[in-house]
Amino acid sequence: MIPGYQTVDHDKIERMLAARLEALGIPAEALEEPVGDGTLRQLVCDLIADTLAEAKAAAQRDLYNRQRAGRIAAQKQGVNLGRPSKKCSDKRFSKIRDLYESHQISAEEAAQRLHVSVSTFYRWLRESREHD
């Protein structure tokens, strides 16, 4: 019930509480007894709402922790996570790189011709220089 929990308003909690008390044979007037600054009904509804909110937060934390553990285990096994890197033929890249390095085209135009972002072009350029 909790992982799919959506926000429950006080009116719905009150109706559920009244129905449950009626099923148990407890008069609804018992909820109108003063407690502190409010009534017993308000106190119980607030407690239920707070408990549901805490349960939802705990379920979300548990889900996050399980996902994180799964990612760590996958990385230890050598599984690549995320989007794969874009590939470009060496021949095409080297032609465009030569044009860029001879100042015939800009980095923006080179990236556009390769259908990648400028930062990807610069990264490929840096990697190609490291391999040379």
Secondary structure, DSSP 8 states (H G I E B T S, - for coil): --TT-----HHHHHHHHHHHHHHHT--GGGGGSEETTEEHHHHHHHHHHHHHHHHHHHHHHHHHHHHHHHHHHHHHTT---S-------HHHHHHHHHHHHTTSS-HHHHHHHHTS-HHHHHHHHHHHHHH-
